[in-house]
């Protein structure tokens, strides 16, 4: 089920499962991604939210596998694609560059993996939804 997500192959899926992280331990998907070190540092105070550079704490092996998988997705991205996911990735590439977009995609994929590990659902890209993750049985 994890390999249905673009950027997660058999090696990454096996590494995530071998890590034996119970997704129930984490309150949300951001904490799950933070466990592997793919979230920005927070320097927030009161109502002011300040996000810093990527926190490289956590499991370096899984983090590097996720980023390499994201690079592979970005490499085969077609510039003329009309799919909402592809258009989002194109915007990330323009705004953040190749490495920044890869890290952001790795973060997104880990959050999707958290949902998949918590439930018995499979991931399906929905062709007509912009910001939504479609999960079905």
N, C-alpha and C positions, 0 to 999 in steps of 0.2 A: 504493500500500500504506500509506503514511503517513496518508492521509486516512480510513482505516478506524478510526482512534483518535478518540474523542470529544474535540473541542476543537482538532483539527488540520484545517484546511481547505486549500483549494488555495493560498492565499497563503502560509500558514505552511509547508506542505510544500515549495513552490517555494523559499522562503527558506532552509530547511534544506538542500536539495539544492544551491542556488546557493552556499552557504557553502563547499562542497567540503571538508567535514571528513571525513576518512577515519575511520570508527568504529574501525578496527583500531589507531589511534594511542592509544586510550584503554584502560586496563586494565579498567575497569568502567564501568557506567552512571552511577555517581556522578561520576566524573571528567568524563564527557561533559556532564552537567548543570552541573557546575562551570565548564566552558568557556564556557557561556552565562550564568553568574552566577545560577543558580537552586538554590543549596544554602546551608545555614546556615554561617556562619563557625565554625571550630573553635578553641576555646581549651582544648585537652585537654593533660593532663600525666600521664604514667604510665598507670595503670589508670583514672583519672578522666576521663570524657568530658564535655566541656562544649560545648554548641552555642549559638551566639549568634544574632544577627539575620541576615537574609538578606544574603548577599554580593552586592553589585550590581556585580561585576566581570564582564567578558566582553562579549558581543555584546548591546547594548541593544536593537537592532531585533528580533532573534529572541526575546529575553526578553520584550519587550513584546507581541509577537504571541502567544506562548504564554500569557501571563497574560490577555490579552483573550479568547482562545479558551476558557480555563478559566472566565472570567466568564460567557461565553455558555452553557456547559454548566450552570453553577450556576443561571443565570437560568431555564432551562427544566426544572429538576429538579422532579419531582412529589413532594410530601410524603407521599403515600400509596403510593409505589412499594415493592415488596417485593424488588426486585433487589438483590443484595449490594453492587454498585458504588454504587447510589444510596443505600443505607443508610449506606455508608462516607462518602459525600459529605455526608449529613445530619449525621453525627456530627462531621465536620470543621467544618461550618457552625456547629453549636452551640458547639463548643469554641474555635474560632479566629476566628470571624467571617467575613464574606464575602471580604474581601481575603486573609486568611490561608489560607482554604480554596482560593482561586483560585491562590495561589502554590504551595501544596502539590500541587494537581492539575497545575499546569504542570510542576512537578518530576517528578511521576509520568509524565506524558505524554512528557517528554524521555527518561526512562529507557526507556520502551516503544519510543520512536523509535530509540534506540540499538540495541536488540535487532533491530528490523525492518531497520535499515540494515546490520547485520552479517550477517544471514541472508536467505534468500529466502522467508521466511514471511509470512503475513498475520495481522493481529491479529483475534481474535474474543473477544468478551466471553462468558465461560462463565456460564450462568445459575445453576448450582448450586455454584460454588466461591466461597469467601469472600475469601481473600487471594492467589489464584493468577492468574497471567496465562496464558491458554491460547493457545498458538501452534500453528498447523497449516499444513500445506502446501496 
